[in-house]
Amino acid sequence: MDIQELINHIEIEFDDLQKGPLYPDTSIREIEGWSSMHALLLIALIDNHYDVLLTGEELKNALTVQDIYEVISKRKA
C-alpha cells in the first residue's frame, strides 16, 4: 500500500465531494462538502480495503490524508 492508492480510493468513494486533487497534506475536514457521514464512510472504506478499523479517536486526531495513511501503516505493521 502506498499513499497514492489511499488517495485514489478516497477520490473514488466520495464522488459527491467537490472534485479536485487530494494530496498527502490535504486537510480532511477542509475538503469541500465534507461531513460526519463522510467520516463514517471513510472508516468503512479503510476497513474494507485495508482490514483496519479506525477508532473514533484515531480519526479525530488525523488531520490530513497523510495522518490517516500513517495510522493504517502502523496498524498493518
Helices and strands as residue ranges (DSSP letters): H 3-13, G 28-30, H 36-50, H 56-61, H 65-76
